[in-house]
Amino acid sequence: MKIKHIEHIGIAVRSLESAIKLYESKLGLKCYAIEEVPDQKVRTAFFMAGQTKIELLESTDPEGPIGKFLEKKGEGVHHIAFATEGLQENLDELSQKGIRLIDNNPRKGAEGLNIAFLHPRDTMGVLTELCEKPE
């Protein structure tokens, strides 16, 4: 498996508008994109922090993954995402090594990336996302 770099860190927030204001006015970062991903029931906002992106995640449905996360754990770090090459091959390899997959096959995520999640029970409690730019 080849991890190229940290693609982004996902942070669950109750209000995208409030969080964007905080990141821009207090931390000096600039939101460069806001996007809704309907099948994941989430709205996202992206910031660059050096070479790494910060992805703010606001639920559009309390029964969606971010809505459930916020209800259970509150605001905070939701996942870490790694840029990879050969996403499907990496998923197959990890599965063969005993890592439980949330996504057996890549799916479309924000910013047009192909994404897949690994189960946090097998990644030291950290929800881990693998990302790949489509060809």
C-alpha positions as CSV (number, residue, x, y, z in Angstrom):
1,M,0.0,0.0,0.0
2,K,1.2,3.5,-0.8
3,I,0.1,6.5,1.2
4,K,1.2,9.7,-0.5
5,H,0.3,12.3,2.1
6,I,-2.5,13.4,4.5
7,E,-5.2,14.5,2.2
8,H,-7.4,16.2,4.8
9,I,-8.6,16.1,8.4
10,G,-12.4,16.0,8.8
11,I,-14.0,17.9,11.6
12,A,-17.6,17.5,12.5
13,V,-19.4,20.8,13.4
14,R,-23.0,21.7,14.2
15,S,-23.0,24.9,12.2
16,L,-20.9,25.3,9.1
17,E,-21.5,29.1,9.1
18,S,-20.2,29.5,12.6
19,A,-17.2,27.2,12.1
20,I,-16.2,29.0,8.9
21,K,-16.3,32.3,10.7
22,L,-14.1,30.9,13.5
23,Y,-11.6,29.4,11.0
24,E,-11.4,32.6,9.0
25,S,-11.6,35.4,11.6
26,K,-9.7,33.7,14.4
27,L,-7.3,31.3,12.7
28,G,-6.7,33.3,9.6
29,L,-7.6,30.5,7.1
30,K,-9.7,31.1,4.0
31,C,-12.6,28.8,3.0
32,Y,-12.1,28.0,-0.7
33,A,-15.0,25.7,-1.3
34,I,-18.4,24.7,0.1
35,E,-20.1,21.6,-1.2
36,E,-23.0,19.4,-0.4
37,V,-22.6,15.6,-0.8
38,P,-26.2,14.4,-0.7
39,D,-25.6,10.7,-0.5
40,Q,-23.5,11.2,2.6
41,K,-26.0,13.7,4.1
42,V,-23.3,16.3,4.7
43,R,-22.3,19.8,3.7
44,T,-18.5,20.5,3.6
45,A,-16.3,23.5,3.7
46,F,-12.6,23.3,2.8
47,F,-9.5,25.2,4.0
48,M,-5.8,24.9,3.2
49,A,-3.5,24.7,6.2
50,G,-0.1,24.6,4.6
51,Q,-0.1,21.4,2.4
52,T,-3.1,19.8,4.3
53,K,-6.8,20.5,3.9
54,I,-9.2,20.9,6.7
55,E,-12.7,19.7,5.9
56,L,-15.5,20.9,8.1
57,L,-18.5,18.6,8.1
58,E,-22.1,19.7,8.8
59,S,-24.9,17.2,8.8
60,T,-27.9,17.8,6.6
61,D,-29.8,14.9,8.3
62,P,-29.7,13.9,12.0
63,E,-29.8,10.3,10.9
64,G,-26.8,10.7,8.6
65,P,-23.3,9.7,9.7
66,I,-22.2,13.2,10.8
67,G,-25.6,13.8,12.5
68,K,-25.1,10.5,14.5
69,F,-21.5,11.4,15.3
70,L,-22.5,14.8,16.6
71,E,-25.2,13.3,18.8
72,K,-22.9,10.7,20.2
73,K,-19.6,12.6,20.5
74,G,-20.2,16.3,19.8
75,E,-18.1,18.5,17.7
76,G,-14.5,17.5,17.0
77,V,-12.2,15.5,14.8
78,H,-14.2,13.0,12.8
79,H,-11.6,11.3,10.5
80,I,-8.2,11.5,8.9
81,A,-7.9,11.0,5.2
82,F,-4.9,9.8,3.3
83,A,-4.2,10.3,-0.4
84,T,-3.4,7.0,-2.1
85,E,-2.6,5.5,-5.4
86,G,-4.6,2.4,-6.5
87,L,-7.5,2.8,-4.1
88,Q,-9.3,-0.4,-5.0
89,E,-6.1,-2.4,-4.8
90,N,-5.3,-0.9,-1.4
91,L,-8.8,-1.8,-0.2
92,D,-8.3,-5.4,-1.4
93,E,-4.9,-5.6,0.3
94,L,-6.1,-4.2,3.6
95,S,-9.1,-6.6,3.6
96,Q,-6.7,-9.5,3.0
97,K,-4.7,-8.3,6.0
98,G,-7.7,-8.4,8.2
99,I,-8.7,-4.7,8.2
100,R,-12.5,-4.3,8.2
101,L,-13.7,-2.0,5.5
102,I,-16.7,0.3,5.7
103,D,-16.6,0.7,1.9
104,N,-15.5,-2.4,0.0
105,N,-15.4,-0.3,-3.2
106,P,-14.6,3.3,-3.8
107,R,-17.4,5.9,-4.0
108,K,-17.6,9.5,-4.9
109,G,-16.8,12.0,-2.2
110,A,-16.3,15.8,-1.9
111,E,-14.1,17.6,-4.4
112,G,-14.7,14.7,-6.9
113,L,-12.4,12.3,-5.1
114,N,-12.9,8.6,-5.0
115,I,-13.1,7.6,-1.3
116,A,-13.4,4.6,1.0
117,F,-13.4,4.3,4.8
118,L,-11.7,1.8,7.0
119,H,-13.5,0.6,10.2
120,P,-12.1,2.5,13.3
121,R,-12.1,-0.8,15.3
122,D,-9.2,-1.9,13.2
123,T,-7.4,1.5,13.0
124,M,-6.8,2.2,16.7
125,G,-10.2,4.0,17.1
126,V,-9.5,6.5,14.3
127,L,-12.0,6.6,11.4
128,T,-9.6,6.5,8.4
129,E,-10.5,7.5,4.9
130,L,-8.5,6.7,1.8
131,C,-8.8,9.1,-1.2
132,E,-7.7,9.0,-4.8
133,K,-8.1,11.5,-7.6
134,P,-10.0,9.9,-10.5
135,E,-8.1,9.5,-13.7
